[in-house]
Amino acid sequence: MVEAVLGEAPPAVQPGPSVRLTEFDPAGEDKVLTAIAYPNLGIGEAEVAARVARLGEEERARLLSAYVGERRNRRHRPGRAFERAVYTFDVVADYGAFRDLQRHRMCTIVWQPLTPALGYDLPGDVAEAGLAGPFQAAMAASAGLYAALASRFPAQAPYAVALAHRVRFAMTMNARELMHLAELRSTPQGHPAYRLVAQQMHRLVADQAGHRAIAEAMRFVVHDEVGLGRLAAEQHLEARRAGRGAGPGPGPAVPD
């Protein structure tokens, strides 16, 4: 039905993963500031918004900073005023990353069918280990099995697609949920595929949407490049199993 109305558009192989900010409210920061001030003033929302519009940059920053507070760790998040700014991202990432991001239930997420058509990424660690050939052969076998199944079993064929193949999906979320997602999924213990998505979302809110104050409030987003970021957590866990761990460690890889 959709193809009949809009016409078919077969997907092209992507050169790599991508994150695009496709929708946002340019007045998002003003709406957040209005929601911050509203409970403290005995006037209507329109009147509060008019006062916010007259604030200078320093006053705006003071108001937002007071609301966000000190935030000693990423679990200290501001209140519901941050839900007034909303963003939609169009993402191409591997299916494994999608499945992790799909678990964020406060997002509105829609996705396209999983096929091998968008290609895949060869992990650098796999190439360095001299296993590029077997990896590529496995991906080719996955794509071949999908092709063999697709015509007769279109609903079941995606089960043959490897997690490293890419899928396209759109995520809509407010700034409060984005803070949770970006700070959690960018931690060094996270998988590189979804770390990249979280980092790009954060940059786009600051640079494309221009909501720099909101982005700066997300102070626990990690943009540092890390190698085997989960290695330290696994080493600590192994030490504890062996009875050698005495002090606190980095904790689990990426908690939900």
C-alpha positions as CSV (number, residue, x, y, z in Angstrom):
1,M,0.0,0.0,0.0
2,V,2.8,2.5,0.9
3,E,4.7,1.7,-2.2
4,A,1.6,2.2,-4.3
5,V,1.1,5.7,-2.9
6,L,4.7,6.9,-2.5
7,G,6.5,4.8,-5.0
8,E,9.3,2.3,-4.3
9,A,12.7,3.5,-3.2
10,P,15.2,0.6,-2.9
11,P,17.8,1.3,-0.3
12,A,21.4,2.0,-1.4
13,V,24.4,0.5,0.4
14,Q,25.5,3.0,3.0
15,P,29.2,4.1,3.2
16,G,28.9,3.8,7.0
17,P,26.7,4.4,9.9
18,S,24.9,7.8,10.1
19,V,22.8,9.9,12.5
20,R,20.8,12.8,11.3
21,L,18.6,15.2,13.3
22,T,15.5,15.5,11.2
23,E,13.1,17.3,13.5
24,F,13.4,19.7,16.4
25,D,11.7,22.8,17.8
26,P,14.0,25.9,17.4
27,A,12.2,27.3,20.5
28,G,12.9,24.1,22.5
29,E,15.2,25.8,25.0
30,D,12.7,28.6,25.6
31,K,10.0,26.1,26.3
32,V,12.3,24.3,28.8
33,L,13.0,27.6,30.6
34,T,9.3,28.4,30.6
35,A,8.5,25.0,32.1
36,I,11.2,25.6,34.8
37,A,9.8,29.0,35.8
38,Y,6.0,28.2,35.5
39,P,5.5,26.5,38.8
40,N,7.1,29.4,40.7
41,L,5.0,32.2,39.2
42,G,1.3,32.9,39.7
43,I,0.7,33.8,36.0
44,G,-0.3,31.9,32.9
45,E,2.1,30.0,30.7
46,A,1.9,32.6,27.9
47,E,2.9,35.4,30.3
48,V,5.8,33.2,31.6
49,A,7.0,32.6,28.1
50,A,6.9,36.3,27.4
51,R,9.1,37.0,30.4
52,V,11.5,34.2,29.4
53,A,11.8,35.7,25.9
54,R,13.1,39.0,27.4
55,L,15.9,37.3,29.4
56,G,19.5,37.8,28.5
57,E,22.0,35.0,27.9
58,E,23.4,35.3,31.5
59,E,20.0,35.2,33.1
60,R,18.9,32.2,30.9
61,A,22.1,30.3,31.9
62,R,21.6,31.0,35.6
63,L,18.0,29.8,35.5
64,L,18.9,26.6,33.7
65,S,21.9,25.9,35.9
66,A,19.9,26.4,39.1
67,Y,17.3,23.9,37.8
68,V,19.9,21.3,36.6
69,G,21.8,21.5,39.9
70,E,25.2,20.0,40.7
71,R,24.7,16.5,39.1
72,R,27.4,14.5,40.8
73,N,26.8,11.5,38.5
74,R,24.7,10.6,35.5
75,R,21.8,9.3,37.6
76,H,21.2,12.8,38.9
77,R,18.9,14.1,36.2
78,P,16.8,17.3,36.1
79,G,13.0,17.3,36.3
80,R,10.3,17.2,33.8
81,A,10.8,20.6,32.3
82,F,13.4,19.0,30.0
83,E,10.5,17.0,28.4
84,R,9.4,20.1,26.6
85,A,12.2,19.9,24.0
86,V,11.7,17.1,21.6
87,Y,14.1,15.7,18.9
88,T,13.8,13.1,16.1
89,F,16.9,11.3,14.7
90,D,17.2,9.2,11.6
91,V,19.8,6.6,12.2
92,V,21.6,3.9,10.2
93,A,23.5,1.6,12.5
94,D,24.2,-2.1,12.9
95,Y,21.3,-4.3,14.0
96,G,23.0,-5.1,17.3
97,A,23.2,-1.4,18.2
98,F,19.6,-1.0,17.2
99,R,18.5,-3.8,19.6
100,D,20.2,-2.1,22.5
101,L,18.8,1.3,21.7
102,Q,15.3,-0.2,21.1
103,R,15.3,-1.0,24.8
104,H,14.8,2.7,25.7
105,R,11.1,2.6,26.2
106,M,10.6,6.3,26.7
107,C,11.5,6.9,23.1
108,T,9.2,6.6,20.1
109,I,11.1,4.3,17.7
110,V,10.1,3.0,14.3
111,W,12.3,0.9,12.0
112,Q,12.5,-0.4,8.5
113,P,12.7,-4.1,7.6
114,L,16.0,-5.8,8.4
115,T,17.8,-6.8,5.2
116,P,21.5,-7.0,4.1
117,A,20.9,-4.1,1.6
118,L,22.4,-1.4,3.8
119,G,25.7,-3.2,4.1
120,Y,27.8,-3.9,7.3
121,D,31.0,-2.7,9.0
122,L,34.1,-4.8,9.4
123,P,35.3,-4.2,13.0
124,G,38.9,-3.0,13.2
125,D,39.8,-5.5,15.9
126,V,38.6,-8.3,13.6
127,A,40.8,-7.0,10.8
128,E,43.8,-6.6,13.0
129,A,43.4,-10.2,14.2
130,G,43.7,-11.4,10.6
131,L,40.1,-12.6,10.5
132,A,38.7,-10.3,7.9
133,G,38.2,-13.1,5.4
134,P,36.2,-15.4,7.6
135,F,34.1,-12.5,8.8
136,Q,33.3,-11.4,5.3
137,A,32.5,-14.9,4.3
138,A,30.1,-15.2,7.2
139,M,28.4,-12.0,6.2
140,A,28.1,-13.2,2.6
141,A,26.6,-16.4,3.8
142,S,24.1,-14.5,5.9
143,A,23.1,-12.3,2.9
144,G,22.8,-15.4,0.7
145,L,20.5,-17.2,3.1
146,Y,18.4,-14.1,3.3
147,A,18.1,-13.9,-0.5
148,A,17.1,-17.6,-0.6
149,L,14.4,-17.1,1.9
150,A,13.0,-13.7,1.1
151,S,10.7,-14.6,-1.8
152,R,9.0,-17.6,-0.1
153,F,9.3,-16.5,3.5
154,P,9.5,-12.7,3.7
155,A,8.5,-12.5,7.4
156,Q,11.1,-15.1,8.4
157,A,14.0,-14.1,6.2
158,P,15.3,-11.3,8.5
159,Y,16.2,-14.0,11.0
160,A,19.0,-15.0,8.7
161,V,20.5,-11.5,8.7
162,A,23.6,-11.1,11.0
163,L,23.7,-8.5,13.8
164,A,26.5,-6.6,12.0
165,H,24.2,-5.7,9.0
166,R,22.8,-2.2,9.2
167,V,19.2,-1.2,9.7
168,R,17.6,2.2,9.4
169,F,15.4,3.5,12.2
170,A,14.0,6.8,13.6
171,M,14.0,7.7,17.2
172,T,11.9,10.6,18.8
173,M,12.6,11.6,22.3
174,N,12.6,14.5,24.7
175,A,15.7,16.1,26.2
176,R,15.3,14.3,29.5
177,E,15.3,10.9,27.8
178,L,18.1,12.0,25.5
179,M,20.2,12.9,28.5
180,H,19.6,9.4,29.9
181,L,20.3,7.6,26.6
182,A,23.4,9.7,25.6
183,E,25.0,9.5,29.0
184,L,24.4,5.8,29.4
185,R,25.2,4.6,25.9
186,S,28.4,6.7,25.5
187,T,30.1,5.2,28.6
188,P,33.5,3.5,27.8
189,Q,32.0,0.1,28.7
190,G,29.4,0.4,25.9
191,H,29.6,-1.1,22.4
192,P,31.3,1.2,19.9
193,A,28.4,1.1,17.5
194,Y,25.8,2.6,19.9
195,R,28.4,4.8,21.5
196,L,28.8,6.5,18.1
197,V,25.0,7.0,17.8
198,A,24.8,8.5,21.3
199,Q,27.7,10.8,20.7
200,Q,26.4,12.1,17.4
201,M,22.9,12.7,18.9
202,H,24.5,14.9,21.6
203,R,26.6,16.8,19.1
204,L,23.6,17.5,16.8
205,V,21.5,18.9,19.6
206,A,24.3,21.4,20.4
207,D,25.4,22.2,16.8
208,Q,22.4,21.8,14.5
209,A,19.5,22.5,16.9
210,G,21.6,25.2,18.6
211,H,20.4,24.0,22.1
212,R,23.9,24.3,23.6
213,A,22.6,24.9,27.2
214,I,20.6,21.7,27.0
215,A,23.5,19.8,25.6
216,E,25.9,21.2,28.2
217,A,23.6,19.9,30.9
218,M,24.3,16.4,29.6
219,R,27.7,16.6,31.2
220,F,28.3,12.9,31.5
221,V,28.2,12.2,27.8
222,V,31.7,10.6,27.0
223,H,33.2,11.7,23.7
224,D,36.6,10.3,24.3
225,E,37.7,7.5,22.0
226,V,38.4,4.3,23.9
227,G,39.8,0.9,22.8
228,L,38.4,-2.1,24.6
229,G,36.4,0.0,27.0
230,R,34.8,-3.0,28.7
231,L,38.1,-4.7,29.3
232,A,38.6,-3.1,32.8
233,A,35.2,-4.1,34.0
234,E,35.8,-7.7,32.8
235,Q,39.3,-7.8,34.4
236,H,37.9,-6.7,37.7
237,L,35.1,-9.3,37.5
238,E,37.6,-12.0,36.7
239,A,39.8,-10.9,39.6
240,R,36.8,-11.2,42.0
241,R,36.1,-14.6,40.7
242,A,39.6,-15.6,41.4
243,G,39.4,-14.2,44.9
244,R,41.8,-11.4,44.3
245,G,39.4,-8.4,44.1
246,A,39.1,-6.5,47.3
247,G,38.1,-2.9,46.5
248,P,35.3,-1.4,44.4
249,G,35.6,-1.7,40.7
250,P,34.1,0.0,37.6
251,G,30.9,-2.0,38.0
252,P,28.9,-3.7,35.3
253,A,29.4,-3.0,31.6
254,V,26.4,-0.9,30.8
255,P,23.4,-1.1,33.1
256,D,19.9,-0.5,31.8
